[in-house]
Each structure stands twice: as structure tokens, then as C-alpha cells.
């Protein structure tokens, strides 16, 4: 497996197997976007306030009420139990290993140190909860408009 980032910032992965390629994708996602994907994980799992403060507790409550994490747990359980999806389950597991390998063998992004936060190992459920959040956010502009108004009401319009 070989990972190369060219002078324009484009990542090139050469892998002998599909599994190696997905491990490398996990590594690159962690290397380049660990804090960002962790923020989306925390948003989807209702855990933003744990590192960003009490003001975000209402947003956490909404995420938990919608149930992205619960839905993701169900998704993974179904994926794992369906023999037709065995390869997809295994590929996701390898991708997750790539994220965790990088996060556990390198310095974390500076945001973790500034916030005094710790990285919790990524799971397949985290990936699916993130997918469910993205699915929900793209299901209609009115939904995101309501969510954005709630964020503005809680944090103030200057937060973003």
C-alpha cells in the first residue's frame, strides 16, 4: 500500500487489495479530517456538549431524540447478520481500523489539546450515525433551516 499526496493536495492511494485500499482511506480521513469527522460523529450521537460546552446540550437532545445513533446501531446489526453484506461489513471494519490506527499512533489535531478533549476510537456505528445525519440533512432544505435557526438561537448569530 502506498499513499501519496501530490503538490495540489490530491491524495493517491495504491493498494494491492480492496481491504488495503479501505484501510488507507481510513488513514487518510483521520490524517486530514480527524477533528471534523469527530465533530460530526458527536453531532450525530448527541455528544457535542461533552467537548464544546453546555450551550450545545439542546442540540445533543435533538440528535438523541431523532436517534441517529440508535438507527445506526440497528443498521450495523442488520448488516452484520446478513450474509449477503458480509464483505461490506468487513470493509467498514477495515476502514474503521484505518481511522483508529492513525488516531492512536500520531499526535491528535490541535483542537483536541485546546479543548482538553480525548479521541474515542471510531466504530462502525459512528460511521453509520454520521451517514444517517447526512441523509437527514440532505432530505430537505426546510429541515436544515430549522436546525440552523435552532443553532443560531442557542449560540447566537455570530457563532458561524
C-alpha positions in Angstrom: 0.0 0.0 0.0 1.3 3.5 -0.9 -0.3 6.8 0.0 0.9 9.9 -1.8 -0.4 13.5 -1.6 0.6 15.5 -4.6 1.6 19.1 -4.8 -2.1 20.1 -5.3 -3.2 18.3 -2.2 -4.8 15.4 -4.1 -4.4 12.0 -2.3 -3.4 9.0 -4.4 -3.7 5.5 -2.9 -2.1 2.4 -4.5 -3.2 -0.8 -2.9 -2.9 -4.4 -3.8 -6.3 -5.4 -2.3 -9.6 -3.7 -1.7 -9.1 -4.2 2.0 -5.8 -2.3 1.9 -7.4 0.5 0.0 -10.2 0.9 2.6 -7.6 0.8 5.4 -5.7 3.6 3.6 -8.9 5.6 3.1 -9.5 5.4 6.9 -5.9 6.5 7.5 -6.2 9.5 5.1 -9.6 10.5 6.6 -8.1 10.5 10.0 -4.9 12.3 8.9 -6.7 15.0 7.1 -10.0 15.4 8.9 -10.0 13.7 12.2 -11.4 16.5 14.3 -14.0 17.4 11.7 -15.3 13.8 11.4 -15.3 13.6 15.2 -17.4 16.7 15.5 -19.9 15.2 13.0 -19.8 11.9 15.0 -20.5 13.8 18.2 -23.3 15.8 16.5 -24.9 12.6 15.2 -24.6 10.8 18.5 -25.7 13.7 20.7 -22.3 14.3 22.3 -21.2 17.8 21.2 -21.7 19.3 24.6 -19.1 16.9 26.1 -16.3 18.9 24.4 -17.9 22.2 23.3 -19.9 23.1 26.4 -23.3 23.2 27.9 -24.7 25.6 25.3 -24.9 22.7 22.9 -26.9 20.4 25.2 -30.2 21.3 23.4 -28.6 20.2 20.1 -27.5 17.0 21.7 -31.0 16.4 22.9 -32.4 16.8 19.4 -29.8 14.4 17.9 -30.6 11.8 20.5 -34.4 12.3 20.1 -34.1 11.9 16.3 -32.0 8.8 17.2 -29.2 8.8 14.6 -27.1 6.5 16.9 -30.0 4.1 17.6 -30.8 3.9 13.9 -27.1 3.3 13.1 -26.9 0.5 15.7 -29.8 -1.2 14.0 -28.2 -0.7 10.6 -24.9 -2.3 11.7 -26.8 -5.2 13.4 -28.7 -5.9 10.2 -25.5 -5.5 8.1 -23.6 -7.9 10.3 -26.3 -10.5 10.4 -27.0 -10.6 6.6 -24.5 -12.9 4.8 -25.1 -11.0 1.5 -23.5 -8.0 3.1 -20.5 -9.8 4.7 -18.0 -8.1 2.5 -19.4 -4.6 3.1 -19.4 -5.2 6.9 -15.7 -6.3 6.7 -14.7 -3.4 4.5 -16.3 -1.0 7.0 -14.4 -2.7 9.8 -11.2 -2.2 8.0 -11.9 1.4 7.2 -12.6 1.9 10.9 -9.3 0.3 11.8 -7.5 2.7 9.5 -9.0 5.7 11.3 -8.2 4.3 14.7 -4.7 3.2 13.7 -3.8 6.8 12.6 -5.5 8.4 15.6 -3.7 6.1 18.1 -0.2 6.4 16.5 0.0 10.1 15.7 -0.4 13.4 17.5 -4.1 14.4 17.5 -5.1 17.7 15.8 -4.5 20.8 17.9 -8.2 21.2 18.6 -8.2 18.3 21.0 -5.4 19.9 23.0 -7.1 23.3 23.0 -10.4 21.8 24.2 -8.9 19.3 26.6 -10.8 16.6 24.6 -9.9 13.0 24.0 -10.4 10.9 20.9 -12.6 7.9 21.4 -11.9 5.1 19.0 -14.2 5.2 15.9 -16.7 2.5 15.4 -18.9 1.3 12.5 -21.9 2.7 14.4 -20.2 6.1 14.3 -19.8 5.9 10.5 -23.5 4.9 10.1 -24.7 7.6 12.5 -22.7 10.1 10.5 -24.4 8.7 7.3 -27.8 9.0 8.9 -27.2 12.6 9.9 -26.0 13.4 6.4 -29.0 11.6 4.9 -31.3 13.6 7.2 -29.6 16.9 6.5 -30.0 16.3 2.7 -33.6 15.2 2.9 -35.0 18.7 2.6 -33.8 22.3 3.0 -36.6 23.1 5.4 -35.2 20.6 7.9 -31.7 22.1 7.8 -33.2 25.6 8.0 -35.0 24.7 11.3 -31.8 23.1 12.6 -29.7 26.2 11.7 -32.2 28.5 13.3 -32.0 26.4 16.5 -28.2 26.6 16.4 -28.4 30.4 15.9 -30.9 30.7 18.8 -28.7 28.8 21.1 -25.2 30.1 20.1 -26.1 33.4 18.6 -25.8 34.5 15.0 -22.1 35.4 15.4 -21.2 31.8 16.1 -20.9 30.9 12.4 
